[in-house]
Amino acid sequence: MTDNAEQKLGHKLVSRFKTRIHILEVAGTQIQLLAPADPDALLDDPIVEQRYQADNYLPYWPIIWPSSLMLAERILTEEGSPPMAPAGVAMPRAIELGCGLGATGIAAAKRGWHVTFTDYDPEAIEFAAHNALRNGIPAGQIATSHMDWRTPVAEKFPWVIASDVLYERRLHALLLHAIDALLTTKGVAWISDPQRSSAEDFPLAALEAGFKVVSMNLMGKNFADQPQAGTLYVLTRAGIK
């Protein structure tokens, strides 16, 4: 996308939604996110209603979730290029699952990764792409894909990232299926969560799906600007060195 394409995409989004711009400071880096001004209004959107009837879908993507900022901060402050980039690859490829407005993927792109933004909702992808360009990420450093975890894209990535995607236990198996399909043999997946009770069973499910799991502490702020603890689940394939 060129700057002109960014303007056209932004105009399209502003025409479809009443929007606002969130200006965030993450690890000393400013990230600007264009977002629908009233996420609750999407519940009455006819397109969203159709998706709910078909798949119990709810539009969570316009919300800036605390664990997405926790993961973005971890990415921006991790020493080196997180995780270790494959040797000889100038711009390694990462994929974000459930990208929403794109904060986490933007952080990865700022660390030099080519990022593919994916989401179940095609409008979320458009916002994420616009936001990446708005934050100075070159067009050639991003890609987008409308993706259902049941049918992942036919590409492998050394790094899979996702935030606040463990809110329903019924989705854990689908997420692990997608990670298994997308992750290279020696790749790593980073999944952040704000310590929801629904995520408590995720490490065991990941182990049963053939992954090694390491849990790390995260810290951020909740919607009330109060301290919020989180967890980073780091997944690698079991038995791979």
HELIX and SHEET records of a PDB file:
HELIX    1   1 ASP A    3  ARG A   16  1                                  14    
HELIX    2   2 PRO A   39  ASP A   44  5                                   6    
HELIX    3   3 PRO A   46  ASP A   55  1                                  10    
HELIX    4   4 PRO A   66  THR A   77  1                                  12    
HELIX    5   5 ALA A  103  LYS A  110  1                                   8    
HELIX    6   6 PRO A  122  ARG A  134  1                                  13    
HELIX    7   7 ALA A  139  GLN A  141  5                                   3    
HELIX    8   8 ARG A  169  LEU A  171  5                                   3    
HELIX    9   9 HIS A  172  LEU A  182  1                                  11    
HELIX   10  10 SER A  197  ALA A  199  5                                   3    
HELIX   11  11 PHE A  202  GLU A  208  1                                   7    
SHEET    1   A 2 THR A  19  VAL A  26  0                                        
SHEET    2   A 2 THR A  29  PRO A  36 -1                                        
SHEET    1   B 7 ILE A 142  HIS A 146  0                                        
SHEET    2   B 7 HIS A 114  ASP A 119  1                                        
SHEET    3   B 7 ARG A  93  LEU A  97  1                                        
SHEET    4   B 7 PHE A 157  SER A 163  1                                        
SHEET    5   B 7 LEU A 183  ASP A 193  1                                        
SHEET    6   B 7 PRO A 227  ARG A 237 -1                                        
SHEET    7   B 7 PHE A 211  LYS A 221 -1                                        
END                                                                             
